[in-house]
Amino acid sequence: MQVVRTGIVGMGIGRNNGRSIEANPRGEVTALCDILPERMKEFAAELASPVKMYEDYKEMCQDPDIDAVMVGTPNQWHVPIALEAIRNGKHVLVTKPLADSEETARVLVEEAEDAGVINMMSLSTRFSDPVMYLDGLCQEGFFGDLYYAHARALRRSRIPDWSLGFIEEGGGAFRDMGVHVLDACWSLLSKPKPVSVLGVAGAKFGPRGQGYWDFRQPEPDFYTRYASDDYGGGFIVFENGVGMQVESFWACHQGIVGETQIELFGTEAGAKLRPLTLYRTVNNAPQDITVDPPKKVEGFSEVADHFIACILDGVPCEAPLRDGLEVQRMMEALLRSAQIGKEVRLD
Ligand SMILES: NC(=O)c1ccc[n+]([C@@H]2O[C@H](COP(=O)([O-])OP(=O)(O)OC[C@H]3O[C@@H](n4cnc5c(N)ncnc54)[C@H](O)[C@@H]3O)[C@@H](O)[C@H]2O)c1
């Protein structure tokens, strides 16, 4: 049986992706890479077979025994590592967000497409069970015309405090969490072309040493390096006249019921992601349907299975890096709009 031999870079979220690749009978984690050897050793101990370990991603990308590379490092490293992998003929699976800027994301997508390798975003929210369930209904036309949507990712006090990569330039709440709901909602709307974005963003908690993960108190030499947003929100208008309101908060003074929420507004029906509910009118009376999605797993196994099927079976990729680029364009436009205090046009 043909197997996709995969190298995983970054022992944070890379481990979730690695576990799902290993769980597929046609997937194998062959090598690990991290600048912290202890993190690699810890994960290697979990795996069924011995793996190679690299501290330098360039060396790992040259390994002829690897077919694909999963990039799970902080945002600022996604493009250099994925480019190195592509230049060595490897297929790539990249965690969200695609990059730390639109320019670098575009360079990566163009090279990946020219190289002809399978290039896919690892999107645990888009590939999660409830979102995939709603996607099935969208494809069937259950909602009629979808004309409006609201996507939100909200935390009370959860600025990541274990890596500077999250809070330095290129990180931030919107690129961390907003990107998930923006991507999932945009894909439910059938990926319309964005034309205009108006946003606000800022850092109201992080630079004051507040709002960190589960109310922990970081040292000043950590939080004084804060150079990103800890909230962002805005409005996106698409070419087909559809509108999307989107928000992301790492910290806020609000009661939080579930971290992510998506609401869809259609001419025939609407939906809410959590708890998964459908709304419509039957015989002039409201009908609300609560849905228990078939499985309650994170989307990493679907991501791994699809990535492997794209490589081995030639299945068309449903989440190419180009999707990541389009989402990055919207995200960066929102953050730029917040900076300049004006609408940003994307058409
Ligand atoms: N649900 C999801 O899809 C999801 C969830 C969390 C994080 N993420 C994404 O994953 C990325 C990493 O986040 P995390 O929470 O795993 O962070 P993390 O800090 O826990 O892990 C990142 C790892 O990358 C390693 N690393 C950093 N630079 C490196 C380099 N140049 N070469 C090799 N290794 C390097 C670090 O040592 C660390 O072990 C971010 O882009 C984040 O947006 C995705």
The ligand as a Tripos MOL2 file, in Angstrom:
@<TRIPOS>MOLECULE
LIG
   44    48     1     0     0
SMALL
NO_CHARGES

@<TRIPOS>ATOM
      1 N1         -6.8930   24.6520   15.3170 N.am      1 LIG1
      2 C1         -5.8250   24.9690   14.6300 C.2       1 LIG1
      3 O1         -5.7530   24.7450   13.4480 O.2       1 LIG1
      4 C2         -4.6890   25.6400   15.3400 C.ar      1 LIG1
      5 C3         -4.6850   25.6620   16.7520 C.ar      1 LIG1
      6 C4         -3.5900   26.2600   17.3960 C.ar      1 LIG1
      7 C5         -2.5750   26.8390   16.6590 C.ar      1 LIG1
      8 N2         -2.6400   26.8260   15.2840 N.ar      1 LIG1
      9 C6         -1.5730   27.4790   14.4900 C.3       1 LIG1
     10 O2         -0.3770   26.7350   14.6840 O.3       1 LIG1
     11 C7          0.7520   27.6090   14.6940 C.3       1 LIG1
     12 C8          1.5670   27.3300   15.9370 C.3       1 LIG1
     13 O3          0.7630   27.5190   17.0790 O.3       1 LIG1
     14 P1          0.9630   26.5650   18.3590 P.3       1 LIG1
     15 O4         -0.1790   26.8470   19.2810 O.co2     1 LIG1
     16 O5          1.1790   25.1850   17.9240 O.co2     1 LIG1
     17 O6          2.3140   27.1930   18.9470 O.3       1 LIG1
     18 P2          3.3840   26.5040   19.8860 P.3       1 LIG1
     19 O7          4.2580   27.6160   20.3450 O.co2     1 LIG1
     20 O8          2.7200   25.6300   20.9000 O.co2     1 LIG1
     21 O9          4.2100   25.5240   18.9280 O.3       1 LIG1
     22 C9          5.0180   25.9820   17.8980 C.3       1 LIG1
     23 C10         6.2790   25.1290   17.8480 C.3       1 LIG1
     24 O10         7.0410   25.5510   16.7130 O.3       1 LIG1
     25 C11         8.4180   25.5400   17.0900 C.3       1 LIG1
     26 N3          9.1440   26.4270   16.1960 N.ar      1 LIG1
     27 C12         9.1500   27.7760   16.1720 C.ar      1 LIG1
     28 N4          9.9270   28.2360   15.1810 N.ar      1 LIG1
     29 C13        10.4260   27.1540   14.5480 C.ar      1 LIG1
     30 C14        11.2920   26.9610   13.4310 C.ar      1 LIG1
     31 N5         11.8000   28.0060   12.7720 N.pl3     1 LIG1
     32 N6         11.5980   25.7000   13.0460 N.ar      1 LIG1
     33 C15        11.0940   24.6340   13.7190 C.ar      1 LIG1
     34 N7         10.2650   24.7600   14.7720 N.ar      1 LIG1
     35 C16         9.9290   25.9870   15.1860 C.ar      1 LIG1
     36 C17         8.4140   25.9850   18.5350 C.3       1 LIG1
     37 O11         9.5900   25.5990   19.2030 O.3       1 LIG1
     38 C18         7.1730   25.2710   19.0700 C.3       1 LIG1
     39 O12         7.4710   24.0030   19.5940 O.3       1 LIG1
     40 C19         0.2070   29.0240   14.6060 C.3       1 LIG1
     41 O13         0.3330   29.4840   13.2820 O.3       1 LIG1
     42 C20        -1.2640   28.8870   14.9660 C.3       1 LIG1
     43 O14        -2.0710   29.8350   14.2850 O.3       1 LIG1
     44 C21        -3.6480   26.2070   14.6240 C.ar      1 LIG1
@<TRIPOS>BOND
     1     1     2 1
     2     2     3 2
     3     2     4 1
     4     4     5 ar
     5     4    44 ar
     6     5     6 ar
     7     6     7 ar
     8     7     8 ar
     9     8     9 1
    10     8    44 ar
    11     9    10 1
    12     9    42 1
    13    10    11 1
    14    11    12 1
    15    11    40 1
    16    12    13 1
    17    13    14 1
    18    14    15 2
    19    14    16 1
    20    14    17 1
    21    17    18 1
    22    18    19 2
    23    18    20 1
    24    18    21 1
    25    21    22 1
    26    22    23 1
    27    23    24 1
    28    23    38 1
    29    24    25 1
    30    25    26 1
    31    25    36 1
    32    26    27 ar
    33    26    35 ar
    34    27    28 ar
    35    28    29 ar
    36    29    30 ar
    37    29    35 ar
    38    30    31 1
    39    30    32 ar
    40    32    33 ar
    41    33    34 ar
    42    34    35 ar
    43    36    37 1
    44    36    38 1
    45    38    39 1
    46    40    41 1
    47    40    42 1
    48    42    43 1
@<TRIPOS>SUBSTRUCTURE
     1 LIG1         1 GROUP 0 **** ****
